[in-house]
Amino acid sequence: MSTDLFIVGGDGDLALRKLYPSLYYLEINDCMPDSMRIIGTARTGQSREEFQAKIKKWLVQSVDEKLYSEEKWLSFANKIYFAQGDATKPDDLEKIGQEFFNEDNVLVVYLAIPPKIFGHVCRSLDACGLVKENSRLIVEKPLGDSRESFLEINEELSRVFTEKQLFRIDHYLGKESVQNLLALRFANDFFEPLWNNKYIDSVQITVTETVGVGNRWAFYDQTGATRDMVQNHLLQVLCLMAMEPPAMLDADSVRAEKLKVLKSLKPITNEDVFDRTVRGQYVRGTVAGEEVPGYLEEESDKYEIDPNSQTETYVAIESEIENWRWSGVPIYLRTGKRLNKKHSEIVVYFKQSHHNIFAKSKGERCPNKLIIQLQPDSGISLHLNSKVQGLDAGIPLKDGFLNLDLDDHSEPMKHDAYSRLFFDVFRNDQTLFVSADEVEAAWEWVDQIFTSWKETGQKCENYEAGTEGPDRAHRLVNSCGQKWYDGEYCPIEY
């Protein structure tokens, strides 16, 4: 069956920077549906040729030059059309539908627009008869700024589309390295007996950036690190790391197990919010040898900067999953801007035996660690102890790594997270998309943290740009005898 992709906000920043390059990857991989047509819509008038030229400009900047060819571009451009109109108005959509859409085709609608107008567009789609049983809707975060606001948005979507038709994108779930968590957990049987509170001491999940908020100050000040990263990306990674084996590798089974994890998260209340969370805000410092401004010194041409803003650009949280597998294991979540390095990783610390026969030997017996690197490189390292070569007395120890590099360095990547997610939408597979129940449960846990911060008056702690974050964040992990892992990526030579 033929497919029409209708991108509302078709010439916006998200569409140009992310969506069209990702669709081009599907083109060069021959993964486009048969007779695929891509219709971008915007209120500003332009010809089809002008629209295609705008897309081509961004495409050339985004795609590796080895993957770009005029032949593939022309094949891709032949699928792209432009439709002028206001998607909140049924009359405009009816005209677009009559000109471009075939009633027999699958219609996939991507709302690359602010969530506040999701409901208006959905009602317009329904009013002009464009929503059918085989229609699908893709929506982008942020899906609200609290549980209450999410439920309002979701109610508007659900009036027109069923849950089976809704695809809520979290682009982290489209990353190869994140999907590899499923393979690591459930395709390697030797991990299963160790994957519990009897053998695991603690877990760290880190997503850090060196960049600041830049010209997104207006958006970011109303969002902050917790809403922007923890509520979605970090909690989704946590779910994949911690969930029970699903009955099958399908959407219903995987999402059901992720939901159980979210519902088992121990609430963070007024009594323990200071001990279990750290919120920070970057001040002037140096990143990669360049002096950079603090959060309250950033420039904003759309929004007057509030000198008293308490929006967090960094957050560290000690979470715990209260179930038979994980109870008692601290799982630390950390994310922030303007830090010393850009990286995303999961570090699993295994417990050490109380009986140490190497106590009198040279060298330290380090705890075994499993390091799952998500970005910028993808890899898995198992941190082990081994003997130092030589004729020393006893068995002196050194630490080393067993490494598995997940990246193919011989060729440029021929897809990205969005192209994988588009591919799954076209196949009608919701496994890597987030259910309404998951979003609601995640907001419920995060809302409690915000409530506790507000009621206890917990403020942001300053940290210098280019450092590892607020000092107290280090004391957070010190409580279990660890420190934030900030080691090298897979030390593999190419």
MIVEXTOR-207212 format. One line per 4 residues: number of its first residue (from 1); for each residue y, z, x of C-alpha. Coordinates in nm, 4 decimals, padded with zeros to 6 digits. Layout:
// residues N
NUM> Y,Z,X | ...
This chain:
// residues 494
1> 00.0000,00.0000,00.0000 | 00.3490,-00.0886,00.1319 | 00.5986,00.1848,00.2172 | 00.9764,00.2101,00.1822
5> 01.1563,00.4747,00.3918 | 01.4921,00.5681,00.2405 | 01.7135,00.7683,00.4797 | 01.9995,00.9450,00.3038
9> 02.2683,01.0062,00.5650 | 02.1401,00.6940,00.7350 | 02.4239,00.6552,00.9852 | 02.4654,01.0260,01.0600
13> 02.4096,01.2086,01.3866 | 02.0527,01.3198,01.3100 | 01.9437,00.9747,01.1989 | 02.0937,00.7937,01.4965
17> 01.9928,01.0419,01.7670 | 01.6457,01.1356,01.6439 | 01.5067,00.9390,01.3519 | 01.5482,00.5743,01.4505
21> 01.4294,00.6237,01.8117 | 01.1231,00.8061,01.6733 | 01.0529,00.5237,01.4305 | 01.0869,00.2754,01.7177
25> 00.8082,00.4635,01.8959 | 00.5866,00.4037,01.5923 | 00.6763,00.0359,01.6170 | 00.5679,00.0032,01.9807
29> 00.2482,00.1994,01.9050 | 00.1685,-00.0285,01.6100 | 00.1654,00.2759,01.3815 | 00.4054,00.1542,01.1162
33> 00.2658,00.1208,00.7632 | 00.2045,-00.2329,00.6407 | 00.5169,-00.4170,00.5215 | 00.7305,-00.1135,00.6177
37> 01.0991,-00.1238,00.5242 | 01.3620,00.1257,00.6431 | 01.6705,00.1540,00.4225 | 01.9560,00.3663,00.5513
41> 02.2315,00.4624,00.3114 | 02.5835,00.5948,00.3608 | 02.9072,00.5985,00.1657 | 03.0891,00.3998,00.4362
45> 03.0531,00.0247,00.3977 | 02.9072,-00.1892,00.6764 | 02.6991,-00.5019,00.7077 | 02.3302,-00.4989,00.7907
49> 02.4108,-00.6470,01.1325 | 02.6720,-00.3763,01.2060 | 02.4263,-00.1070,01.1008 | 02.1525,-00.2490,01.3235
53> 02.3937,-00.2758,01.6189 | 02.4846,00.0918,01.5785 | 02.1152,00.1869,01.5808 | 02.0428,-00.0361,01.8814
57> 02.3182,00.1313,02.0835 | 02.1602,00.4736,02.0354 | 01.8099,00.3379,02.0820 | 01.8870,00.1914,02.4252
61> 02.0321,00.5272,02.5337 | 01.7381,00.7296,02.4033 | 01.4272,00.5286,02.4877 | 01.2900,00.4870,02.8404
65> 01.3818,00.1428,02.9703 | 01.0123,00.0708,03.0377 | 00.9464,00.1047,02.6648 | 01.2331,-00.1090,02.5430
69> 01.2065,-00.4839,02.4936 | 01.4068,-00.7291,02.2912 | 01.0876,-00.8522,02.1290 | 00.9985,-00.5037,02.0010
73> 01.3593,-00.4363,01.9009 | 01.3753,-00.7560,01.6936 | 01.0470,-00.6674,01.5241 | 01.1834,-00.3186,01.4501
77> 01.5272,-00.4420,01.3414 | 01.3657,-00.6816,01.0970 | 01.2474,-00.3750,00.9017 | 01.5944,-00.2108,00.8860
81> 01.8375,-00.2559,00.5954 | 02.1640,-00.0912,00.4986 | 02.2626,00.0188,00.1473 | 02.6116,00.1458,00.0714
85> 02.6364,00.4202,-00.1882 | 02.6744,00.7842,-00.2730 | 02.3237,00.9291,-00.3068 | 02.4494,01.2098,-00.5316
89> 02.5435,00.9496,-00.7984 | 02.2599,00.8082,-01.0136 | 02.4475,00.4816,-01.0740 | 02.4724,00.4132,-00.7001
93> 02.1049,00.4932,-00.6464 | 02.0016,00.2773,-00.9391 | 02.1769,-00.0238,-00.7824 | 02.0162,00.0484,-00.4448
97> 01.6759,00.0826,-00.6110 | 01.7092,-00.2477,-00.7938 | 01.8088,-00.4270,-00.4727 | 01.5658,-00.2730,-00.2238
101> 01.2769,-00.0784,-00.3772 | 00.9525,-00.2144,-00.5123 | 00.8007,-00.0055,-00.7914 | 00.4525,-00.0473,-00.6456
105> 00.5506,00.0791,-00.2991 | 00.5277,00.4345,-00.1709 | 00.8845,00.5687,-00.1482 | 00.9520,00.8214,00.1293
109> 01.2975,00.9812,00.1095 | 01.4411,01.1569,00.4156 | 01.7379,01.3856,00.3453 | 01.9308,01.3751,00.6749
113> 02.2169,01.5589,00.5056 | 02.3351,01.9210,00.4634 | 02.1014,02.1306,00.2429 | 02.3868,02.2153,00.0062
117> 02.3603,01.8669,-00.1475 | 01.9790,01.8381,-00.1493 | 01.9697,01.9296,-00.5170 | 02.2357,01.6737,-00.6176
121> 02.0482,01.3912,-00.4443 | 01.7114,01.4947,-00.5926 | 01.8544,01.5015,-00.9454 | 02.0049,01.1566,-00.8905
125> 01.6749,01.0182,-00.7616 | 01.5020,01.1552,-01.0696 | 01.7691,01.0356,-01.3126 | 01.7413,00.6747,-01.2023
129> 01.3604,00.6729,-01.2099 | 01.2935,00.6555,-00.8337 | 01.0643,00.9605,-00.8231 | 00.7041,00.8682,-00.8956
133> 00.3670,01.0306,-00.8371 | 00.3329,00.8757,-00.4912 | 00.6920,00.9522,-00.3805 | 00.7465,01.1901,-00.0873
137> 01.0487,01.3903,00.0232 | 01.1257,01.5013,00.3817 | 01.3791,01.7811,00.4298 | 01.5260,01.9203,00.7493
141> 01.6207,02.2768,00.8415 | 01.8211,02.4907,00.7999 | 01.6566,02.5681,00.4666 | 01.9002,02.8382,00.3661
145> 02.0310,03.1343,00.5639 | 01.8225,03.3992,00.3844 | 01.5227,03.4313,00.1538 | 01.7526,03.4224,-00.1488
149> 01.9341,03.1049,-00.0452 | 01.6061,02.9346,00.0505 | 01.4613,03.0078,-00.2932 | 01.7702,02.8534,-00.4550
153> 01.7344,02.5359,-00.2457 | 01.3601,02.5206,-00.3026 | 01.4002,02.5612,-00.6764 | 01.6272,02.2565,-00.6830
157> 01.3744,02.0520,-00.4866 | 01.0833,02.1732,-00.6971 | 01.2447,02.0642,-01.0233 | 01.1933,01.7049,-00.9113
161> 00.9154,01.7062,-00.6496 | 00.5843,01.8908,-00.6452 | 00.4787,02.0982,-00.3435 | 00.2324,01.8214,-00.2494
165> 00.5239,01.5766,-00.2283 | 00.7475,01.7999,-00.0120 | 00.7441,01.7722,00.3674 | 00.9525,02.0452,00.5347
169> 01.0041,01.9444,00.8957 | 00.9964,02.1888,01.1832 | 01.0108,01.9472,01.4755 | 00.8466,02.2043,01.7053
173> 00.5222,02.1460,01.5167 | 00.5347,01.7802,01.6183 | 00.5362,01.8594,01.9912 | 00.2137,01.7747,02.1732
177> 00.2175,02.1085,02.3527 | 00.2470,02.3046,02.0266 | -00.0339,02.1077,01.8626 | -00.2414,02.1834,02.1713
181> -00.2387,02.5481,02.0630 | -00.4869,02.4533,01.7915 | -00.7114,02.2829,02.0450 | -00.6812,02.5696,02.2933
185> -00.7614,02.8330,02.0328 | -01.0393,02.6688,01.8396 | -01.1977,02.4071,02.0695 | -01.2674,02.6512,02.3563
189> -01.5238,02.9053,02.2461 | -01.4943,03.1348,02.5474 | -01.1450,03.2433,02.4360 | -01.2545,03.3725,02.0949
193> -01.4243,03.6994,02.2098 | -01.1132,03.7828,02.4176 | -00.8483,03.6857,02.1612 | -00.7859,04.0319,02.0135
197> -00.6359,04.3757,02.0738 | -00.9405,04.4932,02.2702 | -00.8656,04.2581,02.5579 | -00.5032,04.1456,02.5175
201> -00.2298,04.3827,02.6319 | 00.0817,04.1924,02.5160 | 00.2161,03.8461,02.4406 | 00.5521,03.6856,02.5178
205> 00.6906,03.3811,02.3350 | 01.0033,03.2402,02.4978 | 01.2367,02.9514,02.4108 | 01.5507,02.9482,02.6274
209> 01.8328,02.7038,02.6947 | 02.0979,02.6630,02.9642 | 02.3458,02.4923,02.7301 | 02.6023,02.6733,02.5198
213> 02.7024,02.6038,02.1611 | 02.9565,02.3381,02.2616 | 03.1186,02.1587,01.9698 | 02.8674,02.3151,01.7255
217> 03.0600,02.6443,01.7231 | 03.1444,02.6185,01.3542 | 02.7792,02.5743,01.2570 | 02.6412,02.8178,01.5111
221> 02.8731,03.1060,01.4262 | 02.7356,03.1067,01.0725 | 02.3783,03.0826,01.1983 | 02.3083,03.2549,01.5312
225> 01.9968,03.2574,01.7465 | 01.7796,03.4471,01.4971 | 01.8307,03.2084,01.2061 | 01.8464,02.8997,01.4281
229> 01.5316,02.9641,01.6329 | 01.3316,03.2757,01.5408 | 01.2948,03.2223,01.1654 | 01.1410,02.8794,01.2154
233> 01.0394,02.7628,01.5646 | 00.9308,03.0910,01.7237 | 00.7537,03.2234,01.4161 | 00.5665,02.8948,01.3724
237> 00.4501,02.9105,01.7352 | 00.3506,03.2732,01.6771 | 00.1430,03.1695,01.3758 | -00.0478,02.9022,01.5655
241> -00.1123,03.1425,01.8519 | -00.2271,03.4326,01.6354 | -00.3872,03.2892,01.3211 | -00.7526,03.3152,01.2257
245> -00.9758,03.0052,01.2471 | -00.9050,02.7897,00.9399 | -01.1982,02.6831,00.7260 | -01.1088,02.3189,00.7956
249> -00.8449,02.1340,00.9942 | -00.6479,02.0341,00.6861 | -00.3077,02.1273,00.5458 | -00.4207,02.3838,00.2888
253> -00.6494,02.5707,00.5296 | -00.4099,02.5777,00.8264 | -00.1075,02.6771,00.6193 | -00.3032,02.9520,00.4437
257> -00.3919,03.1124,00.7782 | -00.0344,03.0857,00.9067 | 00.0913,03.2539,00.5915 | -00.1453,03.5475,00.6486
261> 00.0137,03.6034,00.9909 | 00.3670,03.5993,00.8509 | 00.2747,03.8409,00.5737 | 00.1161,04.0758,00.8306
265> 00.4284,04.1081,01.0460 | 00.5319,04.4723,01.0709 | 00.8792,04.5189,00.9153 | 01.1602,04.6206,01.1506
269> 01.3555,04.8984,00.9806 | 01.6695,05.1034,01.0465 | 01.4587,05.3652,01.2251 | 01.3248,05.1312,01.4936
273> 01.5587,04.8299,01.4993 | 01.7430,04.9455,01.8136 | 01.4200,05.0101,02.0025 | 01.2546,04.6841,01.8929
277> 01.5416,04.4335,01.9028 | 01.8171,04.3260,02.1405 | 02.0956,04.0941,02.0315 | 02.3324,03.9462,02.2870
281> 02.6284,03.7137,02.3287 | 02.7059,03.5194,02.6464 | 03.0296,03.5655,02.8397 | 03.1773,03.3521,03.1155
285> 02.9412,03.2843,03.4041 | 02.7842,03.0168,03.6229 | 02.5063,02.7785,03.5209 | 02.3604,02.5348,03.7768
289> 02.6574,02.6003,04.0054 | 02.9154,02.5244,03.7377 | 03.1422,02.7855,03.5827 | 03.1078,02.7846,03.2042
293> 03.3077,02.9600,02.9302 | 03.1864,03.2514,02.7219 | 03.0897,03.2138,02.3565 | 03.4309,03.3341,02.2373
297> 03.6035,03.0959,02.4810 | 03.4330,02.7782,02.3595 | 03.6501,02.5049,02.2091 | 03.6178,02.4100,01.8438
301> 03.8174,02.1325,01.6785 | 03.6818,02.2083,01.3297 | 03.6858,02.5844,01.3128 | 03.9118,02.8649,01.4271
305> 03.7174,03.0807,01.6712 | 03.6869,03.4411,01.5597 | 03.7573,03.6628,01.8641 | 03.5617,03.9459,01.6986
309> 03.2513,03.7409,01.6151 | 02.9235,03.9324,01.6430 | 02.7024,03.6226,01.6109 | 02.4112,03.6550,01.8514
313> 02.3468,03.3765,02.1023 | 02.0444,03.5691,02.2332 | 01.7799,03.7762,02.0640 | 01.4686,03.9548,02.1851
317> 01.2308,04.1144,01.9356 | 00.9196,04.3262,01.9723 | 00.6998,04.2173,01.6835 | 00.3556,04.3306,01.5768
321> 00.0950,04.1750,01.3503 | -00.0724,04.4461,01.1456 | -00.4250,04.3158,01.1088 | -00.7650,04.3872,01.2643
325> -00.7180,04.1333,01.5462 | -00.3652,04.2119,01.6657 | -00.2714,04.5638,01.5557 | -00.1241,04.7565,01.8497
329> -00.0453,04.4454,02.0580 | 00.3310,04.3986,02.1134 | 00.4307,04.0337,02.0724 | 00.7727,03.9734,02.2240
333> 00.9939,03.6925,02.0952 | 01.2874,03.5776,02.3082 | 01.5407,03.2999,02.2684 | 01.8941,03.2405,02.3850
337> 02.1637,03.0043,02.5041 | 02.3372,02.9835,02.8426 | 02.0445,03.1433,03.0242 | 01.9240,03.0766,03.3777
341> 01.6683,02.8091,03.2851 | 01.5502,02.5886,02.9999 | 01.1892,02.6565,02.9167 | 00.9493,02.7321,02.6350
345> 00.6229,02.9126,02.6930 | 00.3663,03.1604,02.5656 | 00.2361,03.4203,02.8100 | -00.0744,03.6213,02.7177
349> -00.1261,03.9329,02.9317 | -00.4842,04.0565,02.9430 | -00.5700,04.4237,02.9798 | -00.6854,04.5546,03.3175
353> -00.9934,04.7629,03.3782 | -00.9163,05.1290,03.4460 | -01.1671,05.1278,03.7325 | -01.0171,04.9420,04.0293
357> -01.2578,04.9014,04.3221 | -00.9859,04.7162,04.5159 | -00.7410,05.0071,04.5161 | -00.7638,05.0498,04.8960
361> -00.7513,04.6797,04.9736 | -00.4407,04.4923,05.0781 | -00.2558,04.3016,04.8100 | -00.1894,04.3858,04.4499
365> -00.4423,04.3288,04.1738 | -00.2255,04.1520,03.9183 | -00.3099,04.1400,03.5474 | -00.4721,03.8161,03.4366
369> -00.2323,03.5974,03.2412 | -00.2713,03.2841,03.0347 | 00.0516,03.0822,03.0530 | 00.0914,02.8084,02.7925
373> 00.3887,02.5935,02.8871 | 00.5514,02.4077,02.5995 | 00.8559,02.2491,02.7666 | 01.0042,02.0924,02.9726
377> 00.6504,02.0352,03.1041 | 00.3291,02.0855,02.9086 | 00.0480,02.2704,03.0751 | -00.1853,02.5675,03.0768
381> -00.2192,02.8056,03.3728 | -00.4719,03.0862,03.4060 | -00.3431,03.3476,03.6500 | -00.6326,03.4896,03.8545
385> -00.6947,03.7149,04.1548 | -00.8903,03.5907,04.4553 | -00.9692,03.6974,04.8129 | -00.7346,03.6157,05.0986
389> -00.9207,03.4062,05.3557 | -00.9815,03.5739,05.6901 | -01.1546,03.8632,05.8662 | -00.9465,04.1473,05.7244
393> -01.1261,04.4686,05.6451 | -01.2229,04.4986,05.2810 | -01.1319,04.2286,05.0317 | -00.7538,04.1737,05.0356
397> -00.6310,04.0069,04.7160 | -00.3894,03.7299,04.6346 | -00.2992,03.5751,04.3033 | -00.3360,03.2097,04.2137
401> -00.3583,02.9665,03.9256 | -00.6120,02.7463,03.7563 | -00.4047,02.4668,03.6065 | -00.4402,02.2102,03.3341
405> -00.1539,01.9611,03.3186 | -00.1156,01.8202,02.9683 | 00.1408,01.5526,03.0555 | 00.0577,01.1977,03.1574
409> 00.2961,01.1355,03.4466 | 00.1814,00.7795,03.5072 | 00.3627,00.6391,03.2048 | 00.6693,00.7393,02.9988
413> 00.5966,00.9144,02.6708 | 00.5479,00.6598,02.3936 | 00.6173,00.9056,02.1123 | 00.8050,01.2264,02.0389
417> 00.7833,01.5120,01.7904 | 00.9599,01.3259,01.5103 | 00.7462,01.0135,01.5503 | 00.4308,01.2246,01.5141
421> 00.5723,01.3878,01.2013 | 00.6812,01.0543,01.0522 | 00.3303,00.9223,01.1209 | 00.1802,01.2157,00.9298
425> 00.4167,01.1700,00.6329 | 00.3162,00.8051,00.6063 | -00.0508,00.9187,00.6100 | 00.0334,01.1889,00.3526
429> -00.0904,01.4677,00.5828 | 00.1002,01.7981,00.5469 | -00.0896,01.9928,00.8160 | 00.2054,01.9994,01.0599
433> 00.4617,02.0761,00.7884 | 00.5713,02.4141,00.6563 | 00.4841,02.5353,00.3083 | 00.7341,02.7047,00.0775
437> 00.5376,03.0307,00.1002 | 00.5629,03.0242,00.4812 | 00.9391,02.9729,00.4775 | 00.9848,03.2495,00.2219
441> 00.7682,03.4962,00.4185 | 00.9514,03.4163,00.7428 | 01.2897,03.4717,00.5781 | 01.1713,03.7986,00.4263
445> 01.0842,03.9366,00.7721 | 01.4037,03.8074,00.9336 | 01.6254,03.9309,00.6469 | 01.5004,04.2862,00.7080
449> 01.6185,04.2623,01.0695 | 01.9656,04.1495,00.9619 | 01.9804,04.4282,00.7051 | 01.8875,04.6845,00.9697
453> 02.1452,04.5476,01.2151 | 02.4125,04.5697,00.9487 | 02.3218,04.9163,00.8221 | 02.2915,05.0656,01.1714
457> 02.5939,04.8824,01.3110 | 02.3960,04.7363,01.6012 | 02.6284,04.5029,01.7901 | 02.5781,04.2230,02.0390
461> 02.5442,04.3158,02.4046 | 02.7239,04.0873,02.6484 | 02.5310,03.8955,02.9112 | 02.6707,03.6721,03.1810
465> 02.5986,03.3011,03.1397 | 02.3360,03.1846,03.3891 | 02.1396,03.5107,03.3856 | 01.8177,03.6132,03.2077
469> 02.0052,03.7808,02.9214 | 02.1146,04.1359,02.8356 | 01.9898,04.4139,03.0639 | 01.8366,04.6082,02.7764
473> 01.6077,04.3143,02.6974 | 01.4247,04.3892,03.0216 | 01.3730,04.7479,02.9152 | 01.2230,04.6200,02.5887
477> 00.9197,04.4753,02.7700 | 00.9168,04.7527,03.0317 | 00.7965,04.9835,02.7534 | 00.4505,04.8238,02.7790
481> 00.4587,04.8073,03.1580 | 00.5497,04.4370,03.1782 | 00.8536,04.2273,03.2564 | 00.9673,03.8959,03.1135
485> 00.7639,03.6200,03.2743 | 01.0041,03.3864,03.4492 | 00.7640,03.2214,03.6902 | 00.7063,02.8656,03.7937
489> 00.5620,02.5992,03.5733 | 00.2207,02.4566,03.6509 | 00.2420,02.4256,04.0318 | 00.0710,02.0870,04.0434
493> 00.1645,01.8274,04.3042 | 00.1826,01.4628,04.2047
